[in-house]
Amino acid sequence: MRRRRLEIGWYRSVASVVVVVLSAGVVSAAEETIQGSPTMLRAPVASASNATAAVALARAQGSRVEVLDQRTETRMVFAEPGGTMTAELHSYPVRVRHSGAWVAADTTLMRRSDGSVGPKAAMVDLAFSAGGGTAPLVRYGRDGKWFALSWPGELPVPTLTGSTATYVEVLPGVDLVLRAEVDGYAQYLVVKTPAAARQAAVSRVRLVLRTDGLTVRPTAAGGLEANDIKGAVVFAAPPSHMWDASATPRRAKVPVELDGSALVLLPEEALLTGPETVFPVTIDPIWRTPGVQAWTSVLQGSGLSDTPFWNSSGHPPLAQSGKCYPDPECGSLVRARSYFQFDTGFLEGKDILEGNLAASVVHSPDCRTYGENEVYKAYQQIHPGTTWNNQPGGGFITRFAAPNVNSKWGCGGNKEISVNVVNTINHGWTTTYIIQAVNEADGMQWRKYDSRSVVLRVRYNTKPDVPVLLPTDPPTAPPCKWCAGVRYVGDAGIRLRARMSDPDGDRLKALWHIYVNGVVQPGIRGDERPSGEIHDVFLDLRAREGKAIDWHAKAEDGVAPGSNWPQGAGPFVVDRTPPATKPNVGALLYREDNRWHGGVDVPDSFTFDSAGVSDVNHFLYGWSDPPATKVDANALGGSATVILTPPGDGPRDLPVQSVDRAGHRSPTRVYHFYVRAGNGPLAQWSFEGNTNDAAFLGDRHGSLRGNAAYGTGAVGSALRLDGEHGTEMAAPNTVRTDASFSVSAWV
């Protein structure tokens, strides 16, 4: 009996990736060339360690440069000469880390020096038995966590063909086939004869299980999971199946038990021993490494509609679409659809400029018939249990002419299709597409695609960061006390500044929007500067007296729409007119009358007045010029009163300036007065034969009037008055009746 391709047909597909690793020295040399003369670059550089270096190199040499620190098993990112980035995404690993370097995934089996058999380059640690000895049948692990399954008897030396290892006659009439995958492996027990099917070891296939860092558990759907200590799923296997070699294969699920330290497969006896069974009968399971990126073909047909084909299909690694063209390959398959899921989470916050889904058609029914397929965006993610019966629906995107490819009919060779999906790509999560036939009842629209060729190409731009540190030079002063929160600027011009950076390392230009009394002026675009530098522009204020100014800045990397528009320092009103009038200054005791007043350590109340200037906000005063001590006015254009003690006796000057809302100072008013030494009486008349002022520095001499005369006093002479009107001693005024004072007399 011949084996049906639908069930266990497979072949090796190797995706080649050319990688140029750029050493630190090469990056440095290239960057030095960029800063000097770009024409000195002798050969284009293929890759750079990070986005900043890649962007600079791509711009200098005029060709794309890969960003190495963004490469994964399923993604490559390139900096384009125009400043954008392009990501090429696969739904299945096409490259892996091997010995510290990225290499193309290659599941071709080879015999290793440790005696095992394994793939040349896979994303998992996978080792098959080389036959004989005590090594397990398979050891499957990642990041130090693994499980191993051992065959109950001694294994023969396997025959290696591509990615498959065939162990012939592990039981009489039974072969064991292992197929390496990039992310896992498939195990097929091939029962070749009815006699072989009746063996007890076939009705209950027992594999010894050992684990390290993993716990293998059955799932509710009948599959298996290998969980780490935190419960995360590290490896998974969908429910196992078995099928025979009939033209329309008979299929059945295979229950799995965990029996202590063993994993036990329980093939269906009716299919193993039934009179209609066509041998060989094949029994799997298939283990995979779950990931957000994946693909699957969901198949409709007897025994297929509830069977998952995770990262697989009825003819792996080919993805299938449409009604299966009537030929022996179809078996029970009626129709198929294929899902491709991409990890687009890294695009969160990006502006997607272009998006194309591309795939290579590798098979059609013939070379003449026109066929159409169409693309949908799935409403939900696919998962290891996705089948025809539970497949997610989707929204229509587009349809395309599916090329004819059939070497038998003379039109061989893979042919690529590409469709525009730019407006359907999810930001921050996965994006899943469906390829299916337009008319799923027409077998001439049947197509197969190379799943390894399916790629989502996304050209995108990361918006420049929102500008930060938006001051002015000179800085705008805080609003004055009586300015109702409004800032005022009195300079002839002011420089606006902003620091701008770009996540991709692009060079940036600043775009400045100036608003005058709420009306935006024509934008000002600055020169191009490296990411992270400060941009600035000079704003002339000489013709904007009394105008309210507000400003915003955004960063542009040459790709619309640029960053958001933060507001700069301000807003502010232009006030370039300083106070032209000196403030008024007065005092209660220390009057400006060329007389001696007060004394050492004697304070007084000094009052400053705006002298009619309406926008005075505060005053500056002090005992030296220019004054520096501030006191707020009691209102805009008002006055202020301070208590001051002169710093000593003698002539004193008190410089005072008024300051308006914009910080302009008025001319200085110097208040000049005289402070007496000591603190004795301000005026004293002893009447020792005269009316002279005997106080220190006294100058308020008096005179006698009427019948006033001198006489003998208790000590020395005294003044005699007769009580008549006009009899008196008169002297210049000494006290102020608007302030307290004291008088003493000896009578």
BATIGU-599393 format. One record per residue (C-alpha): x, y, z. Coordinates in pm, whole numbers, plus 32768, in hexadecimal, padded with zeros to 4 digits. Layout:
XYZ
...
END
This chain:
800080008000
807F81597FB4
8097826980B6
7FB58394807D
806684E48058
7F46858F810D
7F9384EA8255
810984C7826D
8197856C8138
82A9865B818C
83E386EE8100
84F887CD816D
84F18941812A
861A8A128183
85FA8B8C8191
87428C338143
879A8D7181F6
88D28E3681A0
895C8EE282D2
8A768FDD82D5
8AF390138436
8B82916D846D
8C98917E856A
8CBA92A28656
8DEA93178597
8D309319844C
8C0E93DA84E4
8CFA94D98573
8DB39503842C
8C7095238369
8BEA96278458
8D2B96EF843E
8D0896E782C5
8BA3976682E1
8C13988D83AE
8D2498D482B4
8CEB987E8148
8BD8977B8101
8C68973E7FA7
8D8E968E804D
8CB29561809F
8D4994577FC1
8C3D934C7FE5
8ADC93568073
8ABE92DF81DA
89B291D38201
896991EC8375
89A892B584AF
89869263861D
88699355866C
8769943885CB
882E957A85F9
895F94F28545
888C944A8438
87CB958A83ED
890C965383C9
89AC954E82E8
88799526820C
8861969D81DB
89D496BB8188
89F1959A8095
889695B17FF8
883794468039
87839389814B
883A930B8280
87BB91FA8365
878D924884D8
882B911D8581
87A5914F86E1
864191358658
86768FE985A6
85B48EBA8624
85628D5F85A1
84408DF584DD
849F8F6184A9
85A0903983F9
859A91B6840B
864A929C8313
869394118321
864194A981CF
870195CC8132
85D096AD814A
85BC968D82C4
84AA958682E0
84C79420835D
845792E182B1
840891A1836E
83F3904F82C6
83228F638398
82F38DED8377
81EE8D16841E
82E98C018460
84588C0A84CC
853E8C3083A0
86808C748461
870A8C0985B1
88228C5C86A0
89358B5C867C
8A848B728730
8A468CE08779
89F18D438613
88B98D52853D
88A48C468433
87988BCC8346
86B28AC983E1
871489728360
866A883483DB
874A874F8312
87B2863A8400
891C85EB8441
89DC85008520
8A7E85BA863F
8BC4858086F5
8B08852D8837
8A688401878A
8910849A8756
885B8506861D
87CF866585FC
877987868513
888A886C8499
87E189AA8515
869C89B485DB
860F8A9F86E2
85F0897E87DB
86E28883886D
8681874887B3
873885FA87B3
86C884AD8720
875C835B8772
887582E68690
880A818086D9
887D808487DB
88F880E68935
882581808A46
87EC82DE89B9
867C834789A6
85B983398863
859484B3886D
860785CB8951
854F8714891E
859D885489DC
85DA89C889E7
86838AB58AD9
86F789968BB7
859D88F78BDC
855C87AD8B2A
84A886638B1B
851C85198A8A
845E83EA8A06
84FB829289F0
8492816B8919
845A802D89E7
85597F65891D
86A57F948870
868A8072873E
872C802785EF
881381228548
872B82168494
872C82638323
874B83DE82F9
869B848881D8
868F860381EF
85DC86578332
855984F48373
85F183D4842E
8557827E83E8
8588816384E2
853080298422
84847F0784D0
84807F8D8631
83767E818656
832F7D71855A
82837E208436
829A7F7684DE
837B809B8480
83B081D08558
83E2831A84A0
845284618545
844A85AA8487
850686DA8508
845C882C84FC
84F289818546
841B899C867F
83DC883086D7
83B786D78642
82BC85DD85BC
82AF846F8618
8209836F8536
81DC8200858B
81A48153843B
80F080058462
81277F4F8318
805A7E0E8334
7F237D7F83DC
7FFF7C91849F
80CE7DB28523
7F8F7E65858A
7F297D43866B
805D7D5F8749
80217DC888B0
813D7EC48898
807C7F72877F
7F2E7F798832
7FD780258956
810E80EA88EE
81CD81388A2B
82E9823A8A2A
83B382788B66
83A283ED8BC5
84AD84B58C79
84A486308CB2
857B87478D3D
84D488928D91
839188258CE7
825087748D43
819386C28C2C
801986D18C51
7EEF866A8B7A
7E0F87808AF3
7C9387888AF4
7C9587618979
7D5D861F898D
7EB586AC8940
7FE686DE8A1A
809D88058AB2
81F288248B51
81E589388C57
830189E18D11
83038A228E87
82318B5C8E59
812A8AA58D8E
818B8B3D8C41
81638A5B8B13
82BC8A138A85
825E88FB8991
810E887F8917
80818760884B
7F24875F87B6
7E51862287D8
7EF884F78733
7E5C84558602
7E7B831B8536
7E1682D483CD
7E2D81C482CD
7E9D81C68160
7D4681B980BC
7CFA829B7F96
7C18834D808D
7CDA830D81CC
7C25829282FE
7C8E8362842D
7C69835185A4
7CE4840D86D3
7DE4836187AE
7DB1838A8925
7EE983CF89F0
7F2783688B57
803083D08C50
807D82918D0B
816C82E98E20
82B9831A8D73
823782C18C1A
816F835B8AFF
8081825E8A68
7FD8826F8911
7E9681A688ED
7E4D81708779
7CE6811C8719
7CC77FA286FD
7BAF7FB785F7
7C9080748507
7DBC7F97854F
7D067E508515
7BD67EAD8443
7B9B7DE98302
7B8E7F2A8230
7CD47FB482B4
7DDA7FF081AA
7F3D7FD78228
801F80788288
7F75812183B0
802682528435
801582CE859E
809F841D860E
80D1851386FD
8170865F869A
821987458797
824288BB875D
82C289F08811
819A8AE08839
81CA8C4387C2
80F88D6A8756
81718D4185F1
80F58C078544
803E8B7E8417
7F438A6B83DB
7E7289D782C5
7D1789768339
7C8C88528274
7B2687E98234
7AE7867A81FD
7AA1852F82A3
7B81851283D5
7C2586648385
7B2B876E83EB
7B79874D855D
7CED87068530
7DE288258574
7F1088558496
7FDB894C8566
80FC89D68497
809B88CB83A0
7F9D885A829F
7F30872781DF
8070874A8115
817187F681F3
821B88E481CF
812A895180BD
7FFC8A20811D
7EBB89BD8068
7D9B8A8F7FE5
7C588A3F7F2F
7BA489037EC6
7C9987E67E9F
7CBB87957D2F
7C3A86357CF3
7D6C855B7CE9
7DF484467DC6
7EA085417EA9
7D5C85CE7F30
7CE284997FE7
7BD1850980D5
7C35867780B4
7B1C874D8026
7B9B88B0804F
7C9C89778111
7CED8AD1818E
7E388B4D8215
7E7A8C3B8335
7FBA8D00836B
7FF28DB184B6
80FF8EBA84E3
81888F5F861A
814490CF85D8
815091378745
829091FD870F
81D092EB862A
8118938B874D
813F95018730
81C194EE85CB
813495918492
8103947D8392
814995028236
814093C68164
80DD925E81A0
80E9913880B1
80A18FC780E0
81728EF57FF2
817B8D7F7FB2
81FE8C8D7EAE
81048BB47DF4
819E8A5D7DB9
807B89957D29
7F3C89BC7C5E
7E6788B47BAA
7EF1890E7A54
7F8A8A28798A
7E588AAB78D4
7D3B8AEA79C5
7D0E8C417A60
7CED8C327BD8
7CB18D317CE6
7CFF8D2B7E57
7CAC8E347F55
7D358EB8809C
7C768EF381DE
7CE48F7C832D
7C8A8E898443
7BB68F10855E
7C6F8E3C865D
7DBE8D938692
7DFF8C2F8627
7E7F8B348727
7F0689CE872F
7DA489498738
7D1D8A0B860C
7C5E892C8519
7B66895183FD
7A4B892D84F4
7ABE8A4485DF
7B7E8B2984F4
7B588CA08531
7A9C8D6E8433
7B298E9E838B
7AEB8FDF82CD
7B288FF48158
7C5B90B880E3
7C98906C7F74
7CA38F617E69
7DBA8F137D76
7E058E447C45
7EAE8D077CBF
7FC68CA37BCE
7FCE8B507B2A
80F38A797B98
810789107B29
824B88767AB1
8192874B7A23
80D5882F7937
8200890678DC
81D78A3879C1
82B689D87AE2
83718ABD7BCE
82F58B7E7CF7
82368CBF7CAC
820A8DD27DAC
80CB8E8D7DF4
80BB8FCD7EBE
7F8890827F43
7F6291D17FF0
7EFA91AE815D
7F7792FC81DF
7E3793638292
7DFF9213833D
7F3C91E68408
7F0691E58580
7FDB92C1865D
804E922687A2
7FCD90C38769
7FC68FAD8669
7F358FC6850C
7EA18E8F8467
7E478E6882F8
7D7E8D5F8242
7DBE8CF080DC
7C9D8C34803D
7C048BFA7EE7
7B038CF07E63
7A278BCB7DF9
7A618AAA7EE5
798D89C97E0A
7A7689F07CDF
7B9B88FE7CE4
7C5589CC7BE1
7C958AD37CEE
7D5589D57DBF
7EAB8A627E1C
7FD08A077EFA
80BD8B067F91
82168AD78021
81D48B2D818E
83418B9081BE
83208C9980AD
81F78D4C8147
82718E9C81C0
81CC8FD8823E
8298910981D7
824C9243829C
82E893958259
82B594738384
833295A38435
835195E485A5
82DB973F85F6
83EA981C8684
83D1983F87FA
83099963887B
84019A8388A7
846E9AC28A0B
85179BDF8AC4
846A9CFD8A0E
84F99E358AB6
85469F8D8A2E
8691A0428A32
8690A11B8AF8
8597A05E8BD4
843FA0F88C00
8409A1748D61
82ECA0E78E32
81ABA1B58E23
81B3A2E18F08
80D8A2F3903E
7FD5A3D38F99
7FEDA3418E36
7ED0A2468E51
7FB6A12B8DEB
8031A1D68CAD
81A3A1E78C62
8235A3258BCD
8374A33D8AFF
842AA4828ABA
854DA40D89E3
8580A4748879
8587A305881D
857DA1AE88BA
8609A05C8855
85219F30885F
85C39DE188AF
85609C7188B1
86169B2888D3
85A99A2D87C9
85EF98BA87A9
857C979986D1
8553962B873F
85E695B885F3
870D96A7860A
8696977584DE
871B98D484A6
860E99D284F3
858E9B278492
84CA9C088579
83859CA9850A
83249DD985D8
81C59E6985E9
81AA9FC78679
8058A04D86E4
8029A1C986F9
7EEBA22B87B1
7E6FA0CA876D
7EB2A0D085F5
7FB59FD88577
80C7A06C84A0
816F9FBC837B
82389E9483FF
83AE9EB0842C
84729D7883D0
85D19D558456
87029CA383D4
873E9B2D83F4
87F59AB9852B
884D996885C8
875C98C186B6
8780993A881B
87FB9A9887CA
875D9BE5882A
86B09CAA8714
86779E20872B
85E89F478670
8603A0BF86B2
84BBA17F86D0
84CBA2F98692
83E0A3AE8784
8423A5178720
82E8A539864D
8208A4748739
81D2A56F8855
80A1A5108926
806BA3C98866
802DA27B8911
8126A174889B
80F99FFB88B5
81D69EF7880D
81E59D8587C8
82ED9CA4872C
82EB9B4C8691
83F89A67860B
83F599EA84A4
84C198CC8417
8459990482AE
8335980F82C7
81DB9892831B
814B98E7840B
826299268506
8245993C867E
813599DF874B
813E9B578790
81A29BAB88F8
817E9D12896C
82B89DD689B3
83029EB58ADE
81FB9FC48AFA
8117A0418A70
8187A1A58AA2
8130A30B8A45
8231A3F289A9
826AA52F8A77
839CA5ED8A04
8341A7408AA0
83F6A77B8BED
8373A86E8CF8
83ECA9C88C9A
839FAA708DE7
845BAA458F2B
838DA9C6904F
8328AAAE9169
83CCAA6F92BB
8362AAFA940F
839DAABB9581
82FAAB2596C8
8435AB6E978F
854FAB819698
84CFAC9495BC
858EAD149492
85ACAE78951A
8723AEA29551
86EFAE8496CA
876CAD8397BD
866CAC80982A
864DAB4C98FF
878CAAAC9970
885CA972996F
8781A8379986
8645A9089962
8561A8699853
8465A91A977B
8351A8C99685
83ABA90D9519
82A3A9139407
82E2A8D99291
81E4A94C9192
81C8A8F7901D
81B0AA668FBC
8092AA208ECD
8134A8FF8E12
8017A8088DED
80D2A6BE8DBF
81C7A6D08EE0
81C8A5808F8F
82D3A5AD909A
83EBA68A9116
855CA6559152
860CA70D926C
8748A6F89339
8864A7BB93D3
893DA790929C
8908A7D4912D
8880A71C906C
877BA6B0916B
8732A53C918E
8631A50692A1
84D5A4C59216
8386A52792A3
823EA4F091EA
8155A60F91A7
7FFFA5F7924B
7F62A5F390F2
7FCFA6188F8A
8044A7838F76
8022A7A090F1
810BA7E69213
81CFA72F9320
823CA7829481
836CA6F49533
8404A72A968C
8574A77D966F
8682A7D19768
8798A8A596D6
88E6A7EF96E3
898EA911979C
898CAA8597DF
89E1AB9A96F5
8962ABDB9595
88B0AAAC9501
8837AA4E93A7
871DA9559366
8716A8F491EF
85BEA87C917C
8546A7FC9029
83F1A78F8FB4
83DCA6538EDD
82C8A6088DE4
8229A4B98D80
8336A46C8C81
8453A4AE8D75
84B1A6058CF0
8547A6EA8DF8
84F3A8598E12
85FAA9678E3D
8681A9638FA0
85EEAA4F90A1
86F6AA9B91AC
8650AB0492EF
874DABDB93B2
8729AC219528
87F8AC5D9663
8812AB7C9793
887BAC1598DD
898CAB7199AA
8913AACD9AEC
87A9AAD29B52
8785AC109C31
8675AD189C09
862AAD9B9AB4
8615AF029B3B
866FAF969C93
8654B0F99D1E
870DB1299E69
86C3B2A19E82
8819B2EB9F0B
87F9B4589EB7
8799B4049D4F
86A2B3429C7A
879FB2719BBB
8753B1019B65
8846B0489C4A
8800AEEB9BB9
8916AE389AFC
891EAED399A4
87F4AFA49A13
879FB0C2992B
863EB1209991
869FB2609A4A
8585B32D9AE1
8537B4989B3C
8481B5479C59
833DB5FF9C1B
826AB6ED9CEC
82C8B7039E5C
8394B5C39E5F
84DCB5EC9F1E
85EFB5289FCD
85FDB4FBA141
86ABB42DA249
8653B2BEA237
868FB19AA31E
87C9B15AA25D
884FB279A18D
875BB361A0DF
85F4B31FA07A
84E4B3B29F9E
83DBB48DA043
8283B4B69FA6
816CB59AA02B
8046B4DA9FA1
7FE0B5EA9EB7
7F8AB5A29D4C
80BBB5D19C6F
81B6B5889D82
8274B4599CFE
83AEB3B89C71
8382B3599B01
845CB2599A40
843EB19298F9
8356B0669904
83FBAF2F998D
82F0AE1E99A8
8203AD7998AD
809DAD6A9917
8061AC3C982F
8148AB679906
8178AB329A78
826BAC0D9B3A
82C2AC6D9C9E
8318ADBA9D46
83B8ADF59E9A
83DDAF419F5A
8471AFB0A0AA
8397B0B8A150
END
